[in-house]
Amino acid sequence: MCTAEATLDTDAVVLYGHGSGGIERASDDDSGNGSNARLADLLLAPGRYTVEATTAANEATGAYRVRVQGDFAARAPEQPGRVLADVGQRFSQTWAHLPAAASVSVQSVTPVGLDATITTDEGQATLIATATHADDYTVTVAYTASGHTSTITTTVDADCPPRHVETDTRTCTPLTTTLPTGCTVTAVPRPVGLSPRLGGSHVNGDRRAVRWAGVGAGPDAKIVPQGVQG
């Protein structure tokens, strides 16, 4: 941010290079208080710059003050605040950052249980990670440019994938596919007059297989349970 404050009607100019012969990058007349000039939110590449304070009116004279404040924090507005992930499955997220030449890295991951790395390419950062345990992880991403480092965090919400359950140690184990002790699979004949989808064998969790018999045919058919095995 650059401001030129005075009782005069001031102008402020930012030039790339040393001296008034530089290339103009930005200028302002009255964006500050009253007739003061103010330039803010300028994204400048590394280099040497000249701030030129002048007046809007030719040959005007008077006292003035110039204030320059640098903000070297990287800009990454697209970095996600929260990401959903499945334990044991690699995922990636990509976002843009400024300046494009900034060095980007994973500064820290808490708690333990998430392997994470960052790759960069022309202003695009990609987070690649795999969770080994179900948990909420805080990934701190560091951006370094012009000798200054700033950080932004992303939360990774890692849960067990479908058909898995979480253990006491936050690992994920597949659901068992074996029948409980004493249960058997029974072939169930198709009920008379009903869709074939209701026939066959049915075992779902702790449910038992039920044997059906059809009485009659057509729309007046009745379905009678004959027995349950399990």
C-alpha positions in Angstrom: 0.0 0.0 0.0 1.2 3.5 -0.9 -0.4 6.8 0.3 0.5 10.4 -0.3 -1.0 12.7 2.3 -1.0 16.5 2.2 -3.2 19.6 2.2 -2.6 19.6 -1.6 -4.4 17.5 -4.2 -1.8 14.8 -4.5 -1.1 12.1 -7.1 0.9 8.9 -6.4 2.7 6.8 -9.1 4.4 3.4 -8.8 7.2 2.9 -11.4 9.1 -0.3 -12.1 12.8 0.6 -12.1 14.9 3.2 -10.4 14.0 6.8 -10.9 11.3 8.7 -12.8 12.2 6.9 -16.0 10.8 3.6 -14.9 7.7 1.9 -16.3 4.4 2.9 -14.7 2.7 0.1 -12.8 -0.1 2.0 -11.1 -1.2 5.5 -10.3 -3.9 7.2 -8.3 -5.3 10.7 -7.5 -8.1 10.8 -4.9 -8.7 7.2 -3.5 -7.5 8.3 -0.1 -9.1 10.6 2.5 -10.1 13.9 0.9 -7.9 14.7 -2.0 -5.1 12.3 -0.9 -3.8 9.6 -3.3 -3.9 6.0 -2.2 -2.8 2.8 -4.0 -3.6 -0.6 -2.4 -3.6 -4.3 -3.2 -0.8 -4.1 -5.7 0.7 -7.4 -6.7 4.2 -6.7 -7.8 6.9 -9.0 -9.1 10.3 -9.0 -7.4 12.4 -6.1 -8.4 13.2 -2.4 -7.7 10.4 0.1 -7.7 10.1 3.9 -7.4 7.2 5.7 -5.7 6.6 9.1 -7.1 4.5 11.7 -5.2 3.4 14.7 -7.2 0.4 17.1 -7.4 -2.7 17.1 -9.6 -2.2 20.8 -10.4 0.8 22.1 -12.2 3.4 24.0 -10.1 1.4 23.5 -6.9 3.7 23.3 -3.8 3.3 22.3 -0.1 4.2 19.8 2.5 3.3 16.1 2.1 4.0 12.7 3.6 4.5 9.4 1.7 3.8 6.1 3.5 4.6 2.7 2.0 3.5 -0.6 3.5 4.5 -4.0 2.1 2.3 -7.2 2.5 4.3 -10.2 1.4 1.6 -12.8 2.2 0.9 -15.2 -0.7 -2.6 -15.2 -2.2 -4.3 -18.6 -2.6 -8.0 -17.9 -2.3 -8.8 -21.2 -4.0 -7.0 -23.3 -1.5 -9.9 -25.4 0.1 -10.7 -25.0 3.7 -12.0 -28.5 4.0 -11.5 -31.7 1.9 -13.3 -35.1 2.3 -11.3 -38.2 1.8 -11.5 -42.0 2.2 -8.9 -43.8 4.3 -6.4 -45.8 2.2 -7.3 -44.0 -1.0 -5.0 -41.3 -2.5 -6.6 -38.0 -3.4 -5.5 -34.7 -4.9 -6.6 -31.0 -4.9 -5.3 -28.3 -7.1 -5.5 -24.5 -6.7 -3.9 -21.3 -8.0 -1.6 -19.1 -6.0 0.2 -15.7 -6.3 2.9 -14.9 -6.8 3.3 -17.8 -9.3 7.0 -18.0 -8.5 6.4 -18.7 -4.8 7.9 -21.8 -3.3 5.1 -24.0 -1.9 5.5 -26.9 0.6 3.7 -28.8 3.4 4.9 -27.2 6.6 3.1 -29.6 9.0 0.3 -32.3 9.3 -1.5 -32.9 12.6 -2.3 -35.4 14.0 -0.1 -38.3 12.6 -1.9 -40.5 10.1 -1.9 -38.5 6.8 0.9 -38.7 4.3 0.8 -35.4 2.3 3.0 -33.7 -0.3 2.7 -30.6 -2.5 3.8 -30.1 -6.2 3.8 -26.8 -8.0 3.7 -25.8 -11.6 3.4 -22.2 -12.9 1.3 -20.9 -10.1 -0.7 -24.1 -9.6 -0.3 -26.0 -6.3 -1.4 -29.6 -6.0 -1.9 -31.4 -2.7 -1.5 -35.2 -2.9 -2.3 -37.1 0.2 -3.3 -40.5 1.6 -4.8 -41.1 5.1 -3.9 -44.2 7.0 -6.4 -43.6 9.8 -9.8 -42.0 10.1 -9.5 -38.5 11.6 -9.7 -34.8 11.0 -6.2 -33.6 9.8 -4.9 -30.0 9.7 -2.5 -29.5 6.7 -0.5 -26.3 6.9 0.8 -25.1 3.5 3.7 -22.7 3.5 4.3 -20.1 0.7 7.7 -18.5 0.4 8.4 -15.5 -1.9 11.0 -12.7 -1.7 12.3 -14.1 1.5 8.9 -14.0 3.3 6.8 -17.0 4.3 3.1 -17.1 4.9 0.9 -20.1 5.7 -2.7 -21.3 4.9 -4.4 -24.4 6.4 -6.6 -27.0 4.9 -8.6 -29.6 7.0 -8.8 -33.1 5.6 -11.8 -35.1 6.9 -10.8 -38.8 6.4 -13.5 -41.4 6.9 -13.6 -45.2 6.3 -14.6 -46.1 2.7 -18.0 -47.8 2.0 -18.4 -51.4 3.4 -15.7 -50.7 6.0 -16.0 -50.0 9.7 -13.7 -47.9 12.0 -11.8 -49.7 14.8 -10.8 -48.4 18.2 -7.4 -47.5 16.7 -9.0 -45.4 13.9 -8.1 -47.9 11.2 -10.6 -49.3 8.8 -11.5 -53.0 8.4 -13.8 -54.5 5.7 -17.2 -55.7 6.8 -17.3 -59.5 7.3 -18.9 -61.5 4.5 -19.2 -64.8 6.5 -22.5 -65.9 8.0 -23.0 -65.9 11.8 -22.6 -69.3 13.5 -25.7 -71.5 13.0 -26.9 -69.6 9.9 -27.4 -71.3 6.5 -28.4 -70.1 3.0 -31.7 -71.6 1.9 -33.0 -71.5 -1.7 -36.4 -69.8 -1.6 -38.8 -70.8 -4.5 -40.4 -68.0 -6.3 -43.9 -67.2 -5.0 -46.7 -68.0 -7.4 -48.0 -65.0 -9.3 -45.3 -62.6 -8.1 -42.3 -61.1 -9.8 -39.2 -63.3 -10.1 -37.3 -60.7 -8.1 -38.9 -62.1 -4.9 -37.6 -65.6 -5.4 -34.1 -67.0 -4.7 -32.0 -66.9 -1.6 -31.8 -63.8 0.6 -29.3 -63.3 3.4 -28.7 -59.7 4.5 -26.8 -59.1 7.8 -28.6 -60.8 10.6 -31.8 -61.5 8.6 -32.9 -65.1 8.3 -33.9 -66.8 5.0 -37.7 -67.3 4.9 -39.4 -70.1 2.8 -42.6 -69.0 1.0 -45.3 -71.0 -0.8 -47.9 -69.7 -3.2 -51.6 -70.5 -2.8 -53.6 -69.9 -6.0 -52.5 -68.0 -9.0 -52.9 -64.6 -10.6 -54.1 -61.5 -8.7 -55.8 -63.6 -6.1 -52.6 -65.5 -5.1 -51.8 -65.6 -1.4 -48.2 -65.8 0.0 -47.8 -68.1 3.0 -44.5 -68.3 5.0 -43.6 -72.0 5.5 -40.6 -71.7 7.7 -37.5 -69.8 8.8 -34.0 -71.1 8.8 -31.0 -69.5 10.4 
